[in-house]
């Protein structure tokens, strides 16, 4: 956002290129932490285009339902204060 000499607010203007490419102003990229090659979601909302940064997740990084259950149980144990230090677990398992 820019403020003109007259005190009015002015927003950066981009231009649609030949291949429908849009350049996002440097200041906006820096504010949002966007880097070249990052993915964005593009949606039409009430006659406007909304561009939202997106992070893609590798399928190998997603927990299975069974793994998610184990994690949730562990979180519950932590909240109850029933967690054990890693050294104790290794000792109990003879690792």
Gaussian input, Z-matrix of N, CA and C with variables (Angstrom, degrees):
# hf/3-21g

backbone

0 1
 N
 C     1     B1
 C     2     B2     1     A1
 N     3     B3     2     A2     1     D1
 C     4     B4     3     A3     2     D2
 C     5     B5     4     A4     3     D3
 N     6     B6     5     A5     4     D4
 C     7     B7     6     A6     5     D5
 C     8     B8     7     A7     6     D6
 N     9     B9     8     A8     7     D7
 C    10    B10     9     A9     8     D8
 C    11    B11    10    A10     9     D9
 N    12    B12    11    A11    10    D10
 C    13    B13    12    A12    11    D11
 C    14    B14    13    A13    12    D12
 N    15    B15    14    A14    13    D13
 C    16    B16    15    A15    14    D14
 C    17    B17    16    A16    15    D15
 N    18    B18    17    A17    16    D16
 C    19    B19    18    A18    17    D17
 C    20    B20    19    A19    18    D18
 N    21    B21    20    A20    19    D19
 C    22    B22    21    A21    20    D20
 C    23    B23    22    A22    21    D21
 N    24    B24    23    A23    22    D22
 C    25    B25    24    A24    23    D23
 C    26    B26    25    A25    24    D24
 N    27    B27    26    A26    25    D25
 C    28    B28    27    A27    26    D26
 C    29    B29    28    A28    27    D27
 N    30    B30    29    A29    28    D28
 C    31    B31    30    A30    29    D29
 C    32    B32    31    A31    30    D30
 N    33    B33    32    A32    31    D31
 C    34    B34    33    A33    32    D32
 C    35    B35    34    A34    33    D33
 N    36    B36    35    A35    34    D34
 C    37    B37    36    A36    35    D35
 C    38    B38    37    A37    36    D36
 N    39    B39    38    A38    37    D37
 C    40    B40    39    A39    38    D38
 C    41    B41    40    A40    39    D39
 N    42    B42    41    A41    40    D40
 C    43    B43    42    A42    41    D41
 C    44    B44    43    A43    42    D42
 N    45    B45    44    A44    43    D43
 C    46    B46    45    A45    44    D44
 C    47    B47    46    A46    45    D45
 N    48    B48    47    A47    46    D46
 C    49    B49    48    A48    47    D47
 C    50    B50    49    A49    48    D48
 N    51    B51    50    A50    49    D49
 C    52    B52    51    A51    50    D50
 C    53    B53    52    A52    51    D51
 N    54    B54    53    A53    52    D52
 C    55    B55    54    A54    53    D53
 C    56    B56    55    A55    54    D54
 N    57    B57    56    A56    55    D55
 C    58    B58    57    A57    56    D56
 C    59    B59    58    A58    57    D57
 N    60    B60    59    A59    58    D58
 C    61    B61    60    A60    59    D59
 C    62    B62    61    A61    60    D60
 N    63    B63    62    A62    61    D61
 C    64    B64    63    A63    62    D62
 C    65    B65    64    A64    63    D63
 N    66    B66    65    A65    64    D64
 C    67    B67    66    A66    65    D65
 C    68    B68    67    A67    66    D66
 N    69    B69    68    A68    67    D67
 C    70    B70    69    A69    68    D68
 C    71    B71    70    A70    69    D69
 N    72    B72    71    A71    70    D70
 C    73    B73    72    A72    71    D71
 C    74    B74    73    A73    72    D72
 N    75    B75    74    A74    73    D73
 C    76    B76    75    A75    74    D74
 C    77    B77    76    A76    75    D75
 N    78    B78    77    A77    76    D76
 C    79    B79    78    A78    77    D77
 C    80    B80    79    A79    78    D78
 N    81    B81    80    A80    79    D79
 C    82    B82    81    A81    80    D80
 C    83    B83    82    A82    81    D81
 N    84    B84    83    A83    82    D82
 C    85    B85    84    A84    83    D83
 C    86    B86    85    A85    84    D84
 N    87    B87    86    A86    85    D85
 C    88    B88    87    A87    86    D86
 C    89    B89    88    A88    87    D87
 N    90    B90    89    A89    88    D88
 C    91    B91    90    A90    89    D89
 C    92    B92    91    A91    90    D90
 N    93    B93    92    A92    91    D91
 C    94    B94    93    A93    92    D92
 C    95    B95    94    A94    93    D93
 N    96    B96    95    A95    94    D94
 C    97    B97    96    A96    95    D95
 C    98    B98    97    A97    96    D96
 N    99    B99    98    A98    97    D97
 C   100   B100    99    A99    98    D98
 C   101   B101   100   A100    99    D99
 N   102   B102   101   A101   100   D100
 C   103   B103   102   A102   101   D101
 C   104   B104   103   A103   102   D102
 N   105   B105   104   A104   103   D103
 C   106   B106   105   A105   104   D104
 C   107   B107   106   A106   105   D105
 N   108   B108   107   A107   106   D106
 C   109   B109   108   A108   107   D107
 C   110   B110   109   A109   108   D108
 N   111   B111   110   A110   109   D109
 C   112   B112   111   A111   110   D110
 C   113   B113   112   A112   111   D111
 N   114   B114   113   A113   112   D112
 C   115   B115   114   A114   113   D113
 C   116   B116   115   A115   114   D114
 N   117   B117   116   A116   115   D115
 C   118   B118   117   A117   116   D116
 C   119   B119   118   A118   117   D117
 N   120   B120   119   A119   118   D118
 C   121   B121   120   A120   119   D119
 C   122   B122   121   A121   120   D120
 N   123   B123   122   A122   121   D121
 C   124   B124   123   A123   122   D122
 C   125   B125   124   A124   123   D123
 N   126   B126   125   A125   124   D124
 C   127   B127   126   A126   125   D125
 C   128   B128   127   A127   126   D126
 N   129   B129   128   A128   127   D127
 C   130   B130   129   A129   128   D128
 C   131   B131   130   A130   129   D129
 N   132   B132   131   A131   130   D130
 C   133   B133   132   A132   131   D131
 C   134   B134   133   A133   132   D132
 N   135   B135   134   A134   133   D133
 C   136   B136   135   A135   134   D134
 C   137   B137   136   A136   135   D135
 N   138   B138   137   A137   136   D136
 C   139   B139   138   A138   137   D137
 C   140   B140   139   A139   138   D138
 N   141   B141   140   A140   139   D139
 C   142   B142   141   A141   140   D140
 C   143   B143   142   A142   141   D141
 N   144   B144   143   A143   142   D142
 C   145   B145   144   A144   143   D143
 C   146   B146   145   A145   144   D144
 N   147   B147   146   A146   145   D145
 C   148   B148   147   A147   146   D146
 C   149   B149   148   A148   147   D147
 N   150   B150   149   A149   148   D148
 C   151   B151   150   A150   149   D149
 C   152   B152   151   A151   150   D150
 N   153   B153   152   A152   151   D151
 C   154   B154   153   A153   152   D152
 C   155   B155   154   A154   153   D153
 N   156   B156   155   A155   154   D154
 C   157   B157   156   A156   155   D155
 C   158   B158   157   A157   156   D156
 N   159   B159   158   A158   157   D157
 C   160   B160   159   A159   158   D158
 C   161   B161   160   A160   159   D159
 N   162   B162   161   A161   160   D160
 C   163   B163   162   A162   161   D161
 C   164   B164   163   A163   162   D162
 N   165   B165   164   A164   163   D163
 C   166   B166   165   A165   164   D164
 C   167   B167   166   A166   165   D165
 N   168   B168   167   A167   166   D166
 C   169   B169   168   A168   167   D167
 C   170   B170   169   A169   168   D168
 N   171   B171   170   A170   169   D169
 C   172   B172   171   A171   170   D170
 C   173   B173   172   A172   171   D171
 N   174   B174   173   A173   172   D172
 C   175   B175   174   A174   173   D173
 C   176   B176   175   A175   174   D174
 N   177   B177   176   A176   175   D175
 C   178   B178   177   A177   176   D176
 C   179   B179   178   A178   177   D177
 N   180   B180   179   A179   178   D178
 C   181   B181   180   A180   179   D179
 C   182   B182   181   A181   180   D180
 N   183   B183   182   A182   181   D181
 C   184   B184   183   A183   182   D182
 C   185   B185   184   A184   183   D183
 N   186   B186   185   A185   184   D184
 C   187   B187   186   A186   185   D185
 C   188   B188   187   A187   186   D186
 N   189   B189   188   A188   187   D187
 C   190   B190   189   A189   188   D188
 C   191   B191   190   A190   189   D189
 N   192   B192   191   A191   190   D190
 C   193   B193   192   A192   191   D191
 C   194   B194   193   A193   192   D192
 N   195   B195   194   A194   193   D193
 C   196   B196   195   A195   194   D194
 C   197   B197   196   A196   195   D195
 N   198   B198   197   A197   196   D196
 C   199   B199   198   A198   197   D197
 C   200   B200   199   A199   198   D198
 N   201   B201   200   A200   199   D199
 C   202   B202   201   A201   200   D200
 C   203   B203   202   A202   201   D201
 N   204   B204   203   A203   202   D202
 C   205   B205   204   A204   203   D203
 C   206   B206   205   A205   204   D204
 N   207   B207   206   A206   205   D205
 C   208   B208   207   A207   206   D206
 C   209   B209   208   A208   207   D207
 N   210   B210   209   A209   208   D208
 C   211   B211   210   A210   209   D209
 C   212   B212   211   A211   210   D210
 N   213   B213   212   A212   211   D211
 C   214   B214   213   A213   212   D212
 C   215   B215   214   A214   213   D213
 N   216   B216   215   A215   214   D214
 C   217   B217   216   A216   215   D215
 C   218   B218   217   A217   216   D216
 N   219   B219   218   A218   217   D217
 C   220   B220   219   A219   218   D218
 C   221   B221   220   A220   219   D219
 N   222   B222   221   A221   220   D220
 C   223   B223   222   A222   221   D221
 C   224   B224   223   A223   222   D222
 N   225   B225   224   A224   223   D223
 C   226   B226   225   A225   224   D224
 C   227   B227   226   A226   225   D225
 N   228   B228   227   A227   226   D226
 C   229   B229   228   A228   227   D227
 C   230   B230   229   A229   228   D228
 N   231   B231   230   A230   229   D229
 C   232   B232   231   A231   230   D230
 C   233   B233   232   A232   231   D231
 N   234   B234   233   A233   232   D232
 C   235   B235   234   A234   233   D233
 C   236   B236   235   A235   234   D234
 N   237   B237   236   A236   235   D235
 C   238   B238   237   A237   236   D236
 C   239   B239   238   A238   237   D237
 N   240   B240   239   A239   238   D238
 C   241   B241   240   A240   239   D239
 C   242   B242   241   A241   240   D240
 N   243   B243   242   A242   241   D241
 C   244   B244   243   A243   242   D242
 C   245   B245   244   A244   243   D243
 N   246   B246   245   A245   244   D244
 C   247   B247   246   A246   245   D245
 C   248   B248   247   A247   246   D246
 N   249   B249   248   A248   247   D247
 C   250   B250   249   A249   248   D248
 C   251   B251   250   A250   249   D249
 N   252   B252   251   A251   250   D250
 C   253   B253   252   A252   251   D251
 C   254   B254   253   A253   252   D252
 N   255   B255   254   A254   253   D253
 C   256   B256   255   A255   254   D254
 C   257   B257   256   A256   255   D255
 N   258   B258   257   A257   256   D256
 C   259   B259   258   A258   257   D257
 C   260   B260   259   A259   258   D258
 N   261   B261   260   A260   259   D259
 C   262   B262   261   A261   260   D260
 C   263   B263   262   A262   261   D261
 N   264   B264   263   A263   262   D262
 C   265   B265   264   A264   263   D263
 C   266   B266   265   A265   264   D264
 N   267   B267   266   A266   265   D265
 C   268   B268   267   A267   266   D266
 C   269   B269   268   A268   267   D267
 N   270   B270   269   A269   268   D268
 C   271   B271   270   A270   269   D269
 C   272   B272   271   A271   270   D270
 N   273   B273   272   A272   271   D271
 C   274   B274   273   A273   272   D272
 C   275   B275   274   A274   273   D273
 N   276   B276   275   A275   274   D274
 C   277   B277   276   A276   275   D275
 C   278   B278   277   A277   276   D276
 N   279   B279   278   A278   277   D277
 C   280   B280   279   A279   278   D278
 C   281   B281   280   A280   279   D279
 N   282   B282   281   A281   280   D280
 C   283   B283   282   A282   281   D281
 C   284   B284   283   A283   282   D282

   B1=1.4372
   B2=1.5305
   B3=1.2946
   B4=1.4517
   B5=1.5176
   B6=1.3136
   B7=1.4623
   B8=1.5249
   B9=1.3157
   B10=1.4577
   B11=1.5211
   B12=1.3228
   B13=1.4731
   B14=1.5160
   B15=1.3296
   B16=1.4617
   B17=1.5204
   B18=1.3301
   B19=1.4533
   B20=1.5144
   B21=1.3319
   B22=1.4671
   B23=1.5241
   B24=1.3096
   B25=1.4602
   B26=1.5208
   B27=1.3193
   B28=1.4598
   B29=1.5244
   B30=1.3026
   B31=1.4596
   B32=1.5230
   B33=1.3480
   B34=1.4600
   B35=1.5298
   B36=1.3093
   B37=1.4617
   B38=1.5159
   B39=1.3258
   B40=1.4465
   B41=1.5162
   B42=1.3279
   B43=1.4581
   B44=1.5193
   B45=1.3192
   B46=1.4565
   B47=1.5185
   B48=1.3361
   B49=1.4622
   B50=1.5194
   B51=1.3405
   B52=1.4631
   B53=1.5221
   B54=1.3033
   B55=1.4741
   B56=1.5242
   B57=1.3330
   B58=1.4644
   B59=1.5261
   B60=1.3187
   B61=1.4573
   B62=1.5212
   B63=1.3272
   B64=1.4600
   B65=1.5279
   B66=1.3111
   B67=1.4583
   B68=1.5252
   B69=1.3297
   B70=1.4649
   B71=1.5252
   B72=1.3236
   B73=1.4700
   B74=1.5300
   B75=1.3346
   B76=1.4630
   B77=1.5276
   B78=1.3332
   B79=1.4631
   B80=1.5251
   B81=1.3235
   B82=1.4677
   B83=1.5221
   B84=1.3421
   B85=1.4693
   B86=1.5235
   B87=1.3216
   B88=1.4668
   B89=1.5216
   B90=1.3350
   B91=1.4662
   B92=1.5230
   B93=1.3469
   B94=1.4660
   B95=1.5217
   B96=1.3256
   B97=1.4583
   B98=1.5186
   B99=1.3285
   B100=1.4672
   B101=1.5222
   B102=1.3339
   B103=1.4575
   B104=1.5251
   B105=1.3322
   B106=1.4621
   B107=1.5233
   B108=1.3165
   B109=1.4635
   B110=1.5179
   B111=1.3338
   B112=1.4668
   B113=1.5255
   B114=1.3126
   B115=1.4598
   B116=1.5205
   B117=1.3243
   B118=1.4566
   B119=1.5222
   B120=1.3184
   B121=1.4646
   B122=1.5254
   B123=1.3257
   B124=1.4599
   B125=1.5179
   B126=1.3473
   B127=1.4672
   B128=1.5208
   B129=1.3059
   B130=1.4621
   B131=1.5176
   B132=1.3234
   B133=1.4590
   B134=1.5264
   B135=1.3151
   B136=1.4707
   B137=1.5243
   B138=1.3151
   B139=1.4577
   B140=1.5174
   B141=1.3281
   B142=1.4634
   B143=1.5210
   B144=1.3147
   B145=1.4595
   B146=1.5239
   B147=1.3301
   B148=1.4632
   B149=1.5231
   B150=1.3181
   B151=1.4634
   B152=1.5220
   B153=1.3393
   B154=1.4651
   B155=1.5304
   B156=1.3451
   B157=1.4642
   B158=1.5286
   B159=1.3271
   B160=1.4619
   B161=1.5161
   B162=1.3054
   B163=1.4599
   B164=1.5189
   B165=1.3209
   B166=1.4541
   B167=1.5198
   B168=1.3247
   B169=1.4585
   B170=1.5194
   B171=1.3201
   B172=1.4543
   B173=1.5228
   B174=1.3209
   B175=1.4666
   B176=1.5276
   B177=1.3441
   B178=1.4656
   B179=1.5276
   B180=1.3276
   B181=1.4609
   B182=1.5228
   B183=1.3258
   B184=1.4620
   B185=1.5245
   B186=1.3303
   B187=1.4630
   B188=1.5232
   B189=1.3277
   B190=1.4602
   B191=1.5261
   B192=1.3357
   B193=1.4673
   B194=1.5338
   B195=1.3368
   B196=1.4646
   B197=1.5297
   B198=1.3481
   B199=1.4611
   B200=1.5296
   B201=1.3208
   B202=1.4644
   B203=1.5293
   B204=1.3392
   B205=1.4641
   B206=1.5238
   B207=1.3336
   B208=1.4652
   B209=1.5303
   B210=1.3272
   B211=1.4680
   B212=1.5253
   B213=1.3281
   B214=1.4772
   B215=1.5294
   B216=1.3458
   B217=1.4686
   B218=1.5237
   B219=1.3355
   B220=1.4598
   B221=1.5186
   B222=1.3349
   B223=1.4714
   B224=1.5245
   B225=1.3361
   B226=1.4691
   B227=1.5259
   B228=1.3478
   B229=1.4636
   B230=1.5307
   B231=1.3305
   B232=1.4654
   B233=1.5176
   B234=1.3364
   B235=1.4651
   B236=1.5255
   B237=1.3427
   B238=1.4680
   B239=1.5272
   B240=1.3309
   B241=1.4624
   B242=1.5103
   B243=1.3294
   B244=1.4586
   B245=1.5268
   B246=1.3184
   B247=1.4615
   B248=1.5271
   B249=1.3534
   B250=1.4557
   B251=1.5259
   B252=1.3271
   B253=1.4724
   B254=1.5279
   B255=1.3384
   B256=1.4625
   B257=1.5267
   B258=1.3151
   B259=1.4662
   B260=1.5321
   B261=1.3263
   B262=1.4644
   B263=1.5261
   B264=1.3163
   B265=1.4744
   B266=1.5208
   B267=1.3463
   B268=1.4667
   B269=1.5277
   B270=1.3319
   B271=1.4591
   B272=1.5272
   B273=1.3331
   B274=1.4660
   B275=1.5264
   B276=1.3293
   B277=1.4689
   B278=1.5270
   B279=1.3261
   B280=1.4677
   B281=1.5230
   B282=1.3108
   B283=1.4723
   B284=1.5064
   A1=106.98
   A2=115.60
   A3=121.96
   A4=109.25
   A5=116.35
   A6=120.66
   A7=107.05
   A8=116.58
   A9=121.53
   A10=110.60
   A11=116.15
   A12=120.95
   A13=111.48
   A14=115.29
   A15=119.64
   A16=111.93
   A17=117.76
   A18=121.24
   A19=114.24
   A20=117.45
   A21=120.41
   A22=109.93
   A23=115.62
   A24=121.32
   A25=108.10
   A26=115.75
   A27=121.39
   A28=108.32
   A29=116.68
   A30=121.15
   A31=108.85
   A32=118.06
   A33=120.11
   A34=109.85
   A35=116.14
   A36=121.23
   A37=108.24
   A38=116.51
   A39=122.25
   A40=109.38
   A41=115.32
   A42=120.48
   A43=108.53
   A44=115.70
   A45=121.63
   A46=108.27
   A47=116.79
   A48=121.56
   A49=112.39
   A50=115.72
   A51=121.84
   A52=112.63
   A53=116.89
   A54=120.30
   A55=110.90
   A56=117.12
   A57=124.40
   A58=112.12
   A59=116.75
   A60=120.72
   A61=109.47
   A62=115.34
   A63=121.36
   A64=107.94
   A65=116.34
   A66=120.84
   A67=107.93
   A68=115.81
   A69=120.85
   A70=106.64
   A71=118.02
   A72=120.21
   A73=112.39
   A74=114.55
   A75=122.36
   A76=112.16
   A77=116.63
   A78=120.25
   A79=111.17
   A80=116.28
   A81=120.41
   A82=110.02
   A83=116.88
   A84=120.04
   A85=110.80
   A86=116.13
   A87=119.68
   A88=111.47
   A89=116.81
   A90=120.31
   A91=111.79
   A92=116.52
   A93=121.02
   A94=112.70
   A95=117.73
   A96=120.87
   A97=112.98
   A98=117.40
   A99=121.18
   A100=110.22
   A101=115.67
   A102=122.84
   A103=108.90
   A104=116.25
   A105=120.78
   A106=108.50
   A107=117.23
   A108=122.05
   A109=113.91
   A110=118.48
   A111=120.82
   A112=109.92
   A113=115.96
   A114=121.58
   A115=109.90
   A116=115.34
   A117=121.50
   A118=108.67
   A119=115.49
   A120=122.32
   A121=106.42
   A122=116.60
   A123=121.12
   A124=107.93
   A125=115.77
   A126=120.76
   A127=110.08
   A128=114.30
   A129=120.72
   A130=107.08
   A131=117.45
   A132=122.48
   A133=108.11
   A134=115.93
   A135=122.10
   A136=112.60
   A137=116.86
   A138=120.98
   A139=115.20
   A140=117.58
   A141=121.94
   A142=109.43
   A143=115.98
   A144=122.02
   A145=107.45
   A146=116.18
   A147=121.55
   A148=107.61
   A149=116.37
   A150=122.40
   A151=107.12
   A152=115.92
   A153=120.83
   A154=109.20
   A155=118.68
   A156=120.78
   A157=110.72
   A158=116.68
   A159=121.97
   A160=109.85
   A161=115.97
   A162=122.45
   A163=107.22
   A164=116.69
   A165=120.30
   A166=108.93
   A167=116.26
   A168=122.01
   A169=108.55
   A170=116.28
   A171=121.81
   A172=108.45
   A173=117.17
   A174=121.33
   A175=111.71
   A176=117.56
   A177=120.71
   A178=112.05
   A179=117.20
   A180=121.18
   A181=113.15
   A182=117.47
   A183=121.97
   A184=108.70
   A185=116.57
   A186=120.71
   A187=111.25
   A188=115.29
   A189=119.94
   A190=107.28
   A191=118.61
   A192=119.64
   A193=112.32
   A194=116.92
   A195=120.38
   A196=110.57
   A197=116.26
   A198=120.01
   A199=110.75
   A200=116.13
   A201=119.97
   A202=110.79
   A203=116.90
   A204=121.27
   A205=110.49
   A206=116.73
   A207=121.07
   A208=110.25
   A209=116.61
   A210=120.37
   A211=110.50
   A212=117.33
   A213=120.82
   A214=110.86
   A215=116.70
   A216=119.86
   A217=110.43
   A218=116.26
   A219=120.56
   A220=111.93
   A221=116.33
   A222=119.99
   A223=111.03
   A224=116.56
   A225=120.29
   A226=110.43
   A227=116.28
   A228=120.14
   A229=110.68
   A230=116.54
   A231=120.14
   A232=111.21
   A233=116.75
   A234=120.43
   A235=111.40
   A236=116.73
   A237=120.60
   A238=111.82
   A239=116.40
   A240=119.91
   A241=112.32
   A242=117.59
   A243=121.96
   A244=112.40
   A245=118.01
   A246=120.98
   A247=110.25
   A248=115.49
   A249=121.45
   A250=108.53
   A251=117.33
   A252=119.82
   A253=110.27
   A254=116.67
   A255=122.00
   A256=110.86
   A257=118.79
   A258=121.36
   A259=110.86
   A260=117.28
   A261=121.07
   A262=110.77
   A263=116.78
   A264=120.64
   A265=109.79
   A266=117.29
   A267=120.55
   A268=110.34
   A269=117.60
   A270=121.46
   A271=110.07
   A272=116.46
   A273=120.83
   A274=111.80
   A275=117.27
   A276=121.48
   A277=111.69
   A278=117.12
   A279=122.78
   A280=111.82
   A281=116.09
   A282=120.56
   A283=110.97
   D1=138.57
   D2=179.10
   D3=-122.26
   D4=151.52
   D5=174.21
   D6=-114.03
   D7=125.20
   D8=-178.05
   D9=-77.88
   D10=171.50
   D11=178.01
   D12=-59.09
   D13=-30.17
   D14=-179.51
   D15=-80.16
   D16=-1.15
   D17=179.33
   D18=86.77
   D19=6.01
   D20=178.49
   D21=-84.82
   D22=153.16
   D23=177.71
   D24=-87.67
   D25=133.19
   D26=179.03
   D27=-127.26
   D28=133.85
   D29=179.11
   D30=-97.93
   D31=148.76
   D32=176.91
   D33=-60.67
   D34=145.20
   D35=179.74
   D36=-113.15
   D37=132.63
   D38=175.39
   D39=-104.70
   D40=174.96
   D41=-179.62
   D42=-133.19
   D43=136.86
   D44=177.05
   D45=-79.67
   D46=122.58
   D47=-178.25
   D48=-83.24
   D49=-179.82
   D50=-176.99
   D51=-58.72
   D52=-34.18
   D53=-178.20
   D54=-101.97
   D55=28.89
   D56=179.28
   D57=61.87
   D58=27.39
   D59=176.73
   D60=-86.73
   D61=142.74
   D62=178.40
   D63=-120.27
   D64=133.34
   D65=176.43
   D66=-92.61
   D67=122.94
   D68=177.17
   D69=-86.13
   D70=127.15
   D71=-178.29
   D72=-53.98
   D73=143.24
   D74=-177.11
   D75=-52.69
   D76=-43.33
   D77=-177.16
   D78=-60.56
   D79=-40.39
   D80=-179.54
   D81=-68.56
   D82=-43.09
   D83=178.02
   D84=-59.07
   D85=-43.25
   D86=-179.86
   D87=-64.91
   D88=-42.59
   D89=179.68
   D90=-62.29
   D91=-36.59
   D92=-177.62
   D93=-91.88
   D94=-5.39
   D95=-178.36
   D96=71.17
   D97=26.11
   D98=-179.89
   D99=-78.73
   D100=138.20
   D101=178.52
   D102=-121.39
   D103=159.47
   D104=175.70
   D105=-57.11
   D106=131.66
   D107=179.31
   D108=94.43
   D109=-10.30
   D110=177.40
   D111=-65.19
   D112=152.57
   D113=177.91
   D114=-92.84
   D115=146.22
   D116=176.56
   D117=-134.35
   D118=150.51
   D119=174.16
   D120=-96.29
   D121=134.51
   D122=-179.61
   D123=-120.53
   D124=122.37
   D125=-178.66
   D126=-131.80
   D127=153.76
   D128=173.03
   D129=-98.04
   D130=124.81
   D131=-179.15
   D132=-133.16
   D133=113.42
   D134=176.38
   D135=47.03
   D136=51.26
   D137=176.29
   D138=78.06
   D139=8.67
   D140=178.47
   D141=-123.08
   D142=162.84
   D143=175.01
   D144=-104.51
   D145=127.40
   D146=178.20
   D147=-112.87
   D148=125.72
   D149=179.13
   D150=-112.54
   D151=122.81
   D152=-175.07
   D153=-125.76
   D154=129.27
   D155=177.34
   D156=-58.88
   D157=140.85
   D158=179.19
   D159=-132.19
   D160=143.63
   D161=173.22
   D162=-110.91
   D163=125.91
   D164=178.11
   D165=-88.41
   D166=143.33
   D167=-178.77
   D168=-112.29
   D169=130.45
   D170=176.67
   D171=-68.71
   D172=138.16
   D173=-178.46
   D174=-57.34
   D175=-30.04
   D176=178.94
   D177=-69.90
   D178=-17.90
   D179=-178.55
   D180=-90.86
   D181=0.46
   D182=-178.43
   D183=-94.44
   D184=133.60
   D185=179.98
   D186=-72.46
   D187=143.28
   D188=171.40
   D189=-74.00
   D190=163.88
   D191=177.18
   D192=-56.45
   D193=-37.67
   D194=179.85
   D195=-66.43
   D196=-43.77
   D197=179.26
   D198=-64.55
   D199=-38.54
   D200=179.14
   D201=-63.54
   D202=-37.89
   D203=177.63
   D204=-62.51
   D205=-44.03
   D206=179.30
   D207=-62.39
   D208=-43.21
   D209=179.63
   D210=-63.11
   D211=-44.08
   D212=-179.73
   D213=-62.35
   D214=-40.77
   D215=177.45
   D216=-62.55
   D217=-41.15
   D218=178.09
   D219=-63.07
   D220=-40.70
   D221=177.62
   D222=-63.18
   D223=-39.59
   D224=178.01
   D225=-63.69
   D226=-41.48
   D227=178.06
   D228=-61.44
   D229=-41.22
   D230=178.84
   D231=-61.86
   D232=-43.06
   D233=179.96
   D234=-63.79
   D235=-33.81
   D236=179.41
   D237=-81.80
   D238=-9.85
   D239=-177.26
   D240=80.14
   D241=19.18
   D242=-176.64
   D243=-96.54
   D244=18.83
   D245=-178.64
   D246=-82.47
   D247=153.90
   D248=177.14
   D249=-112.49
   D250=147.09
   D251=174.40
   D252=-64.82
   D253=149.46
   D254=-178.32
   D255=-57.17
   D256=-38.93
   D257=179.39
   D258=-60.11
   D259=-38.08
   D260=178.79
   D261=-67.23
   D262=-41.66
   D263=178.76
   D264=-62.89
   D265=-44.95
   D266=178.61
   D267=-60.71
   D268=-41.02
   D269=179.40
   D270=-63.95
   D271=-45.74
   D272=-179.19
   D273=-62.40
   D274=-30.03
   D275=-178.01
   D276=-96.40
   D277=5.34
   D278=-177.60
   D279=54.62
   D280=45.57
   D281=178.11
   D282=-95.55

